[in-house]
Amino acid sequence: MSSARRSDVSRRWPKRRLLCSALALTSIGALALLAQGCASDQQKINAIHAVNQGFRIEYEQILGEVGKRRVGLSQREALVALRVTLSGLGLHTEAQDPDLGLLACAGPAPRPLTDAEWKQASEQDTPLLRTLIEPHVGFVSRFVQFEPQGLDVVISGTVIAQGNSSEVSLTVRLREISPPRSGWPRREYVAPHLLRAGLDKIWAAFDQEVRATLTRP
């Protein structure tokens, strides 16, 4: 091959690689869209029902492990500390009853997690998600992802007075505010790693607020 021809081939090679990469990405995207259309509405409903059942077991176990805190504050002080904590994490108060020790706060998903924290935790939950739905939708499960868009995270707190201290417990649920872009039904329960990451972040901030409350004159 002449040097001129080799030079011409070398100039065209990067363009070919770019073209092949673009075609590959387009094919993957088209396959994902095609796969979503391969599952019937009833199959999707059955799959999400399986997800809810699987996530519910993990949800109840995690709340039993890390869903409560006992602090050396009165009921009202603990409720205020919890409200301040959740507000600082981007969740607004929707309802509260200081006499009963009840608080409900909400904010757009993925709060109280950042986008990066949510991505890291959701990647750990994705294998379980796909395992739960695979019996119902087959290979389509490989293309299913978590969708925080269009969801509110609702945190409910209950504070119960116990002598000179209080027990604070939390529950977490998801609330749809707009339909999912994928067309899949919404799940009811927060995924396990996302739940644990969110609770860990809330309790870390809450502990700081409790310490600050105890040191105030």
N, C-alpha and C positions, 0 to 999 in steps of 0.2 A: 504494500500500500504506500502511495506517495506521501510525503510529509504534508502536502497541502490537503489531501483527503483525510489524513489522520487528524489534522487541526480542525477540519470541518466537523468531523464526528465528535471530537471532544467538546466543541462548542454546543452541539445539539444534545449531548448526553444529559447535562444538568436539566435542560428543559423537559426531556423525556421523564426524568426522575420526578420532577415536580408534577408533570401531567399524571403520571401513574399514582402518585400520592393523592392528588386531588380526586382521581377516579375512585381510589380505594375508600377515601372518606365519604364520598358521595354514595358509594355502594353500601357502606355500613349504615349510613343514615337512612337510606331507602329500605334496607333490610329491617331496621328497627321499626320503621313506620309500618312496613308490611306485616311484621310479627305482631304488632299491636292490633292490627285488623284481623288477625287470624283467630283471636279468642272471642267467643261470643259474650254477650252481656251476662248471661247466666254463669258462664265459666268464670268470668271476672268476679261476679258476686260471690261465688263459691270460694274462689281463691282468697278474697279479702276476708271472708268469714273465717277461713282457716288461719289467716294472719292474726285476726283479732283473738282467736282462741289461743294461739301460740304466744302472742305478746301479752295477753292477760295473765297467763301463768307467771311469766317473767316479771310483769308489772307488780303483781301482788307480792311476789317474793322480795323484790327490791324495796318496795315501800315498807315491808316488814323489817328489812335490814337497816335501811338508812332514811326512812321517811319521818322519823321523829327526833326531837331534841328536847332535853330538859334543861332549863336555864334558871338561874337565880334571880328572876324578875317577877313582878306581879303580873297578873293577867293583862292589864291595860298596858303596862310597860313593854311586855313581850309582843303584844299586838302592834304597838307603835314601831318597835324595832323591826318587826317583820315587814310592815308596810314601807318603812324607809328603805329596807334592804331591797325589796322587789322593785320599788320605784327607781332605785339606783341602777338596777339591771335592765331598765327599759320597759317595765310593766306598769300600767296605770291601774289605779284602784277602780273597780266597778261596783263593789258593794262592801260594806263593813258593818258590824254590830259589836261595838265595844263591850256591851253588857253580856252578850253570849260568847264573845271571843271568836268571832267569825270574820274572815277576810277573803275577798275574791279579787284577783288581779289578772290582767290579760295584756297581751302584746303580740304583734305579728311574729310568726315563726321566722327564724329559729330562736328568737329570744326565749330565755336569758342567755343563750349561747351566741357567740359571734359566728360569722359565716365559716371561718376557718375551724372553729371548734365543732360546729355542726358537721362539716364535711368529714373531719377525722372520725367522729363517733359514728356517723351514718355509714361510712365505709366498713366499719366493724360489724354493723347490723345487716348489711346487704346480703351476705351469704345465708343468714337465717331467713330473711325475707324470701329469697328465691327458693330455698328449700321448702318452705311452707306452701308456696303457691305452685311449685312445679307439678305436683300430682294433678292439678286441676287445669293447667294451661300448657303443660309440656315445655317445649323449647322457648316459648314466649317469655318464660320466667327470666331468661338470661338478659332481657332488655328492660326489665322493670327497675326503676330507681325510686328513691324517696323524693317526694316533692314538698318542700316547705312552703312554696308559693300558694297563696290563697287560704292559708290557715292561721288562726290565732292559737296561741298557747295560753291556756287558762290555768292559773295556779290558785288553788283554794287552801287556805290555812285555817286551822282550828287551834285555839289556845285554851287550855284547861288549867285553872288554878289548882295547885297542889301544895297547900300550906304556904310557905314563904317562897315557893318556886312555881314554875309553870311548865306544862308539857306542850310543845308546839309540834303539830303534825301537818304534813303537806300531802296534797293529791294533785295530779296533773292530768289534764285532758286536752284534746284537740277540738277546735271548733272551725268548721268550714265557713269561709266568708266569700269564696268564689269557687266555681267548678275547677277541678284539676285539668291542666292542659292535655294530659295523656288520655283522658276519658275513663280512667280507672276509678272505681268507687273509692271513697275515703275510708281509711281505717279509723278505728275508735281509740286505740291505745298507742301510746308513745313507745317507740322501739327501745329495747333494753339499754343499749349503750348510750343512746341519746338521753334516756331518762336518768341514768346514773350520773352522766356528765352534768346534766342540768341541776340535779339535786346537790351534787358535790359543790358546784359553783354557788348555788344559793346559800347552802349552809356555811361555806367559807366566809361569804360576805355577811351573813347573819351573825356569826360568831364575833366578827369584828365590831359590828354594831352593838352587840350585847356588851362587849368589853368597854366600848365607848360610853354606853349608858351607865354602867356600873362605876365608872370613874368620874362622871359628871357630879359637880357639887349639888 
